[in-house]
C-alpha cells in the first residue's frame, strides 16, 4: 500500500464524507468512506499475505490474543505479533513509527472517545480505515465515520455485589455522602481514555447535574458563580474517591469489598461470569457513565497490507458474522455494532443511562479539562 500523506488522506476522506451525506441507517456504504478500497476475497488476501512478514498488532484490548490464535489456526503460515499497550502509549508509539518513515505496526485497535486517537492518528492520516463492503452492510451506519468502530462499550458505574444485593443508590449525588468516603474507586482520568471521556464530557451536562441535585436534596444547588454544577459535583465527590491506575484495580476493589462503587469499562462485567462480585448500575440519575467504542484501523503505508486486511476481516466476524475473530468480544458488557451478531447482553446499550461524548469538543476543550482534573488529582 503506497502511503498517503496526512493532508491528502484527510482531503480524500472529507470529500468522501461530503458525497456520502448521512448514509443509510440500515448499513454503511463503504465505498463512500474508505481511503483504502479492496474487494479481494479472503482467499485472495491469504495467498498474497503468505508472501509477507509477521503481522504486528498494537492493541488496548488483551482479548485480541484470542483473535490472534484463532487467526493463525484459520490461516496456516501466517503469524501475528500482539503488543498490548495503554492508549496514550499506543498513540505515542504509532506516531514515532510514522515519524521514522516506517510504521511500527500494521493494525491498531484503540479506544476512540477521548479525542486523542482521532486528532493525533486519524485526522493526520497516520492510520486509515479499511472496512469491506460485504461486512459493512451489516454494521451500524455510524461505525465508519472516519474510523471503523467494531464494538461498543461504556464507562459505567459498578457496585460491589459482595456488599449489596442490589444497587443502594438512585442518584449520583448520593456518592458525595460521608458514608462513602474512600469507598468509591475510579481510574485516574488522565491515564484512562475511557474514564477521561466520561469525566470531561460530563462537564457539559451542568443542567442535568443541577436537576439531579434538586431531586436528591429537595432544593436548588447553590453555586458560587465561578463553576458549573458538574465541576462542583466532581470536586465534592473526589473527596470520596480512590483514584487507581486502571479498571483492573477497580474491579479487584469491588470484588474484595474494599469499594462500594467504582467506575470502569463495561467489558469488566464478563468477570461476573467467573465469580467476581460486581454488578453494573444501568439506571442512575442523571446518568451512570458514557458510551465508549473501539476502532480498528490500518497504519498508513503498513508493511503487511494484505495480512492486515485479512486480519481486520477476521476480527469483524467475516461476511456472515460467524467468524471466530469476533467471538472473544461478544461478551457481557460489550455491545455488537453488527445487526446480524448477538452480543450476549440482556440490556441493550440504548436502555442504559449514558451520555455520548462529543469527540471534537473533547479535542477543543482538552486544555481546560486537563487543567481541571490536574487540580482535582493534586488534592488526592
C-alpha positions as CSV (number, residue, x, y, z in Angstrom):
1,X,0.0,0.0,0.0
2,X,1.5,3.3,-1.1
3,X,1.5,5.7,1.8
4,X,-0.9,8.6,1.6
5,X,0.1,11.9,3.2
6,X,-2.0,13.0,6.2
7,X,-3.2,16.1,4.3
8,X,-4.2,14.1,1.2
9,X,-5.9,11.4,3.2
10,X,-7.8,14.0,5.2
11,X,-8.9,15.7,1.9
12,X,-10.0,12.4,0.3
13,X,-11.9,11.5,3.5
14,X,-13.6,14.9,3.7
15,X,-14.7,14.7,0.0
16,X,-16.0,11.2,0.5
17,X,-17.9,12.1,3.6
18,X,-19.5,15.1,1.9
19,X,-20.6,12.9,-1.0
20,X,-22.0,10.2,1.3
21,X,-24.4,12.5,3.1
22,X,-26.0,10.9,6.2
23,X,-25.7,7.4,4.8
24,X,-28.2,4.5,5.1
25,X,-29.5,3.7,8.5
26,X,-29.6,0.0,7.6
27,X,-25.9,-0.2,7.0
28,X,-22.7,1.6,6.0
29,X,-22.0,2.4,2.3
30,X,-18.3,1.5,2.4
31,X,-17.4,3.0,-0.9
32,X,-18.0,6.4,0.4
33,X,-15.8,6.4,3.5
34,X,-12.7,4.4,2.7
35,X,-9.3,5.8,1.9
36,X,-8.4,2.1,1.2
37,X,-10.6,0.1,-1.1
38,X,-10.1,-3.6,-1.7
39,X,-12.8,-6.1,-2.7
40,X,-10.5,-9.1,-2.6
41,X,-11.8,-12.3,-1.2
42,X,-10.3,-13.8,2.0
43,X,-8.7,-16.5,-0.2
44,X,-7.1,-13.9,-2.5
45,X,-5.8,-11.9,0.5
46,X,-4.5,-15.1,2.1
47,X,-2.5,-16.0,-1.0
48,X,-0.9,-12.6,-1.0
49,X,-0.4,-12.5,2.8
50,X,1.7,-15.7,2.6
51,X,4.4,-13.6,0.9
52,X,4.5,-11.1,3.7
53,X,6.2,-10.9,7.1
54,X,4.7,-11.3,10.6
55,X,1.7,-9.1,11.2
56,X,2.1,-6.6,14.0
57,X,-0.9,-5.5,16.0
58,X,-1.0,-2.8,18.6
59,X,-4.0,-3.0,20.9
60,X,-5.5,-1.8,24.1
61,X,-7.5,-5.0,24.5
62,X,-5.9,-8.2,25.6
63,X,-8.8,-10.1,24.0
64,X,-7.1,-9.7,20.7
65,X,-4.7,-12.5,21.8
66,X,-7.6,-14.9,21.3
67,X,-8.3,-13.5,17.9
68,X,-4.7,-13.9,17.0
69,X,-4.7,-17.6,18.0
70,X,-7.9,-18.3,16.0
71,X,-6.5,-16.3,13.0
72,X,-3.2,-18.3,12.9
73,X,-5.2,-21.5,13.1
74,X,-7.5,-20.5,10.3
75,X,-4.6,-19.3,8.1
76,X,-1.6,-21.7,8.5
77,X,1.6,-20.0,7.6
78,X,0.6,-16.5,8.9
79,X,1.9,-15.2,12.2
80,X,0.7,-12.3,14.4
81,X,2.6,-10.4,17.0
82,X,0.3,-8.7,19.5
83,X,1.6,-5.8,21.7
84,X,-0.7,-4.7,24.5
85,X,-0.4,-1.0,25.3
86,X,-2.3,1.6,27.2
87,X,-4.0,4.1,24.9
88,X,-1.6,7.1,25.5
89,X,1.5,4.8,24.9
90,X,-0.1,3.2,21.8
91,X,-0.7,6.6,20.2
92,X,2.9,7.7,21.0
93,X,4.5,4.6,19.6
94,X,2.4,4.8,16.4
95,X,3.4,8.4,16.0
96,X,7.1,7.6,16.5
97,X,6.9,4.9,13.8
98,X,5.2,7.2,11.4
99,X,7.8,9.9,12.1
100,X,10.6,7.5,11.3
101,X,9.1,6.7,7.9
102,X,8.4,3.1,8.7
103,X,5.2,2.1,10.6
104,X,6.0,0.1,13.7
105,X,2.8,-1.9,13.3
106,X,0.2,-2.9,10.7
107,X,-3.1,-2.9,12.7
108,X,-4.2,-0.6,15.5
109,X,-7.1,-1.2,18.0
110,X,-7.7,1.7,20.3
111,X,-10.4,3.4,22.3
112,X,-11.6,6.3,20.2
113,X,-13.6,8.5,22.5
114,X,-11.1,10.9,24.3
115,X,-10.3,12.7,21.1
116,X,-6.6,11.8,21.2
117,X,-6.8,8.9,18.8
118,X,-8.9,11.0,16.4
119,X,-6.8,14.2,16.5
120,X,-3.3,12.6,16.5
121,X,-3.7,9.5,14.4
122,X,-6.9,9.6,12.3
123,X,-7.1,13.3,11.3
124,X,-3.4,13.3,10.5
125,X,-3.8,10.2,8.2
126,X,-1.3,8.1,10.3
127,X,-4.0,5.4,10.5
128,X,-6.6,4.8,7.8
129,X,-9.9,2.9,7.8
130,X,-10.5,-0.4,6.0
131,X,-14.0,-1.9,6.0
132,X,-15.0,-4.4,3.3
133,X,-18.4,-3.7,1.8
134,X,-19.8,-7.2,2.4
135,X,-19.2,-6.7,6.1
136,X,-20.1,-3.0,6.4
137,X,-23.6,-3.5,5.2
138,X,-24.3,-5.4,8.4
139,X,-22.9,-2.7,10.7
140,X,-24.5,0.4,12.3
141,X,-24.3,3.4,9.9
142,X,-22.1,5.5,12.2
143,X,-19.5,2.8,12.8
144,X,-17.4,4.1,9.8
145,X,-17.4,7.9,10.3
146,X,-13.7,8.3,9.5
147,X,-12.9,5.3,11.8
148,X,-14.1,1.7,11.9
149,X,-15.7,1.1,15.3
150,X,-16.0,-2.6,15.8
151,X,-17.7,-2.7,19.2
152,X,-19.4,-0.5,21.7
153,X,-18.8,-0.4,25.4
154,X,-19.4,2.1,28.2
155,X,-17.5,3.7,31.1
156,X,-20.1,2.8,33.8
157,X,-20.6,2.7,37.5
158,X,-20.5,-0.7,39.2
159,X,-21.4,-1.6,42.8
160,X,-20.0,-4.4,44.9
161,X,-22.3,-7.4,44.8
162,X,-20.3,-8.7,47.8
163,X,-21.6,-5.7,49.9
164,X,-25.1,-5.3,48.4
165,X,-27.8,-7.5,46.9
166,X,-29.0,-4.5,44.8
167,X,-27.7,-1.1,44.0
168,X,-28.2,1.1,47.1
169,X,-28.3,4.4,45.3
170,X,-30.6,6.1,42.7
171,X,-28.9,9.5,42.3
172,X,-25.3,10.2,41.5
173,X,-25.2,12.9,44.3
174,X,-25.5,10.1,46.9
175,X,-21.9,9.2,46.2
176,X,-20.8,12.5,47.8
177,X,-22.2,11.4,51.2
178,X,-19.7,10.8,54.1
179,X,-20.5,7.1,54.4
180,X,-18.9,6.5,51.0
181,X,-15.6,8.2,52.0
182,X,-12.8,6.1,50.3
183,X,-15.4,3.6,49.2
184,X,-15.7,4.9,45.6
185,X,-12.9,3.9,43.1
186,X,-12.1,5.3,39.7
187,X,-9.2,5.1,37.2
188,X,-7.2,8.3,37.0
189,X,-9.0,10.2,34.2
190,X,-5.6,11.5,32.9
191,X,-4.4,7.9,32.5
192,X,-7.5,6.2,31.2
193,X,-9.1,7.4,27.9
194,X,-12.5,5.9,28.6
195,X,-12.6,7.5,32.1
196,X,-11.4,10.8,30.7
197,X,-14.1,10.7,28.0
198,X,-16.7,10.3,30.7
199,X,-15.3,12.9,33.1
200,X,-14.6,15.5,30.5
201,X,-17.9,15.0,28.7
202,X,-19.8,15.3,31.9
203,X,-18.7,18.9,32.4
204,X,-21.0,19.8,29.5
205,X,-24.0,18.5,31.4
206,X,-24.3,21.1,34.2
207,X,-28.1,21.4,33.9
208,X,-28.6,17.7,34.4
209,X,-26.4,17.7,37.5
210,X,-28.4,20.7,38.8
211,X,-31.7,18.9,38.2
212,X,-30.3,15.7,39.8
213,X,-29.2,17.7,42.9
214,X,-32.6,19.2,43.4
215,X,-34.2,15.7,43.1
216,X,-31.7,14.5,45.7
217,X,-31.6,17.4,48.2
218,X,-35.1,18.8,47.7
219,X,-33.6,22.3,47.0
220,X,-31.7,24.0,44.2
221,X,-27.9,23.7,44.2
222,X,-26.2,26.9,45.5
223,X,-23.1,27.7,43.4
224,X,-20.6,30.5,43.9
225,X,-21.0,31.7,40.3
226,X,-17.5,30.6,39.2
227,X,-18.2,27.0,38.4
228,X,-21.0,24.9,36.9
229,X,-22.8,22.1,38.7
230,X,-20.8,19.4,37.0
231,X,-17.5,20.9,38.2
232,X,-18.9,21.2,41.7
233,X,-20.0,17.6,41.8
234,X,-16.6,16.3,40.8
235,X,-14.8,18.5,43.3
236,X,-17.2,17.2,46.0
237,X,-17.2,13.5,45.1
238,X,-13.5,13.4,44.6
239,X,-13.1,13.7,48.3
240,X,-14.6,10.2,48.5
241,X,-12.8,8.7,45.5
242,X,-9.7,6.5,45.5
243,X,-8.1,7.1,42.1
244,X,-6.4,4.0,40.6
245,X,-4.1,3.3,37.6
246,X,-6.6,1.0,35.8
247,X,-10.0,-0.6,35.7
248,X,-8.5,-3.8,36.9
249,X,-7.7,-2.2,40.3
250,X,-11.3,-1.0,40.4
251,X,-12.8,-4.5,39.8
252,X,-10.4,-6.0,42.4
253,X,-11.6,-3.5,45.0
254,X,-15.2,-4.2,44.2
255,X,-14.6,-7.9,44.4
256,X,-12.7,-7.7,47.7
257,X,-15.4,-5.5,49.3
258,X,-12.9,-2.6,49.7
259,X,-15.1,-0.5,47.4
260,X,-18.8,0.0,47.4
261,X,-18.8,1.6,44.0
262,X,-16.4,2.0,41.1
263,X,-16.3,3.4,37.6
264,X,-14.7,1.2,35.0
265,X,-15.2,-0.1,31.5
266,X,-18.3,-2.2,31.0
267,X,-16.4,-5.1,29.5
268,X,-15.3,-5.9,33.0
269,X,-18.8,-7.3,33.5
270,X,-17.6,-10.5,32.0
271,X,-15.7,-11.1,35.2
272,X,-19.0,-11.6,37.0
273,X,-19.4,-14.7,34.9
274,X,-16.2,-16.2,36.5
275,X,-17.2,-15.3,40.1
276,X,-16.3,-11.7,40.6
277,X,-18.7,-9.8,43.0
278,X,-19.6,-6.8,40.9
279,X,-22.7,-5.6,39.2
280,X,-23.4,-2.7,36.8
281,X,-25.6,0.4,37.6
282,X,-27.7,0.7,34.5
283,X,-30.2,3.3,35.9
284,X,-28.9,6.3,37.7
285,X,-30.0,10.0,37.9
286,X,-28.8,11.8,35.8
287,X,-26.5,9.2,34.2
288,X,-24.3,6.2,35.2
289,X,-21.5,6.8,32.7
290,X,-20.8,7.3,29.0
291,X,-20.7,5.4,25.8
292,X,-17.3,4.3,24.5
293,X,-16.3,2.4,21.4
294,X,-13.2,0.8,19.9
295,X,-11.7,1.4,16.5
296,X,-9.7,-1.0,14.3
297,X,-7.5,0.7,11.7
298,X,-4.6,0.1,9.4
299,X,-1.4,2.1,9.7
300,X,-0.9,4.3,6.6
301,X,1.8,2.6,4.5
302,X,2.0,-0.6,6.6
303,X,4.4,-3.3,5.5
304,X,1.9,-6.2,5.6
305,X,-1.1,-4.7,3.9
306,X,-2.8,-8.0,2.8
307,X,-2.3,-9.6,6.2
308,X,-3.7,-6.5,7.8
309,X,-6.8,-6.6,5.6
310,X,-7.3,-10.3,6.2
311,X,-6.9,-9.9,10.0
312,X,-9.4,-7.0,10.1
313,X,-11.9,-9.1,8.1
314,X,-11.4,-11.9,10.6
315,X,-11.7,-9.6,13.6
316,X,-15.0,-8.2,12.3
317,X,-16.5,-11.6,12.0
318,X,-16.3,-12.1,8.2
319,X,-19.1,-11.7,5.8
320,X,-21.6,-13.9,7.6
321,X,-20.7,-12.7,11.2
322,X,-19.8,-16.2,12.2
323,X,-16.0,-15.7,12.0
324,X,-14.1,-16.8,15.1
325,X,-12.2,-13.5,15.3
326,X,-15.1,-11.5,16.7
327,X,-16.2,-14.1,19.2
328,X,-13.8,-13.0,22.0
329,X,-15.6,-9.6,22.0
330,X,-19.1,-11.0,22.1
331,X,-19.3,-11.0,25.9
332,X,-21.3,-9.3,28.6
333,X,-20.6,-5.6,28.8
334,X,-19.7,-5.4,25.1
335,X,-22.3,-4.5,22.6
336,X,-22.2,-5.5,18.9
337,X,-22.2,-3.0,16.1
338,X,-23.4,-5.7,13.7
339,X,-27.1,-6.2,13.4
340,X,-26.6,-9.9,12.5
341,X,-24.4,-10.7,15.5
342,X,-25.9,-11.1,19.0
343,X,-23.8,-9.6,21.8
344,X,-24.9,-11.6,24.8
345,X,-26.3,-8.7,26.9
346,X,-29.8,-8.8,28.4
347,X,-29.9,-5.0,28.5
348,X,-29.4,-3.0,25.2
349,X,-27.0,-0.1,25.3
350,X,-29.8,2.3,24.5
351,X,-31.6,1.4,27.7
352,X,-28.7,2.4,30.0
353,X,-28.4,5.9,31.4
354,X,-25.4,7.1,29.5
355,X,-24.1,10.3,27.8
356,X,-22.4,10.2,24.5
357,X,-19.0,12.1,24.2
358,X,-18.6,14.7,21.5
359,X,-15.1,13.9,20.2
360,X,-14.5,17.3,18.6
361,X,-15.5,19.2,21.7
362,X,-13.2,17.0,23.8
363,X,-10.4,17.9,21.5
364,X,-11.3,21.6,21.6
365,X,-11.7,21.7,25.4
366,X,-8.7,19.5,26.2
367,X,-6.5,22.2,27.8
368,X,-9.4,23.3,30.1
369,X,-10.4,19.7,31.0
370,X,-6.9,18.6,31.7
371,X,-6.2,21.6,33.9
372,X,-9.5,21.0,35.9
373,X,-8.6,17.3,36.5
374,X,-5.0,18.0,37.3
375,X,-6.2,20.4,40.1
376,X,-8.6,17.7,41.5
377,X,-5.9,15.0,41.4
378,X,-3.5,17.2,43.3
379,X,-5.7,17.1,46.3
380,X,-5.9,13.3,46.3
